[in-house]
């Protein structure tokens, strides 16, 4: 039941009952304003997206903690990242605000302020967390729509990828201060494993004779602690090694503890390496000694180098995807497709040959065998 009545003093009041027969009222200055409010409420009831106005009085902070509790099954590193974004960026600004009072324009202003002070990546992640929190409020029918859904994100700057040649990779490895660091550098540069994946390797993961390494875990730094969890895509994989790397790894492992769970590239107390510490103390000085800087060389550039070397060897996109552990071949192609110029050259040459064939020779009868132009599998 819904109706509008005039109050004393010239104001108007609209009233209706929700699905639970609870009555709601709204006072307005004009009858038209009261009617608009009543029409909106009635339409929401008909569409099935009606929200009790009182339900939106909960704070963003309360919904945020409920949302964070739903992420328990995610990787520890992901949850740690979310917790940091909540405590540093989201809750200080929105924690005490009722969810019903958030507007798209207010959130857009916050994003602009955050972009001016922080990186585009951090801003996008913080906005993503707020969107997820408000999406839960929508799902719980505390909000009709998500006010953060239409807010534009800052663009991510393109990070220049650096590709080391095989000889440069060897020079860098030789500049390392220890055999552990030399073998680790070669392993990263030739297999494309992520540093966290390499840091989590144990003796049982290596099959020197078959030249294979099984990647099932990854080390991540979460709020100052190292945590071992699943690889980035949550999928285990097997990577291949060239023979020289398998030999180097086998020789290195002879001096390691014989326990199957012994960490392959451990720190001085047998624990897991931290990429930030290793980069500062080992990688950066070695890159300087090898005269590979400037420009700056990142640890992750070893992974890019492995992709480049694999592509140069003739590997297809699918093989490179499997080796690197990308979720899809599309991601691999988007990131490294520009390293396949030879395939495009072959296509261009094949098209040129087709154009140069005399018209009479290019006509085929039904019984004749069609000419097939073979292109590289990576195209």
Secondary structure, DSSP 8 states (H G I E B T S, - for coil): -EEEEE-TTS-EEEEEE-TTS-EEEEEESSHHHHHHHHHHHHHHHHHT----GGGGGSBHHHHHHHHHHTTTTS-HHHHHHHHHHIIIIIHHHHTTSBGGG--HHHHHHHHHHHHHHS-HHHHHHHHHHHHHHHHHHHHTTS-SS-TTTT---------------HHHHHHHHHTSSSHHHHHHHHHHHHH---HHHHHT-BGGGEETTTTEEEE--EEEEETTEEEEE--TTS--EEEE--HHHHHHHHHHHTTS---TT-BTTB-TTS-B--HHHHIIIIIHHHHHHTT--SS---TTHHHHHHHHHHHHTT--HHHHHHHHT-S-HHHHHHHHGGG-HHHHHHHHHHHHHHHHS-HHHH---TTS--------TT-
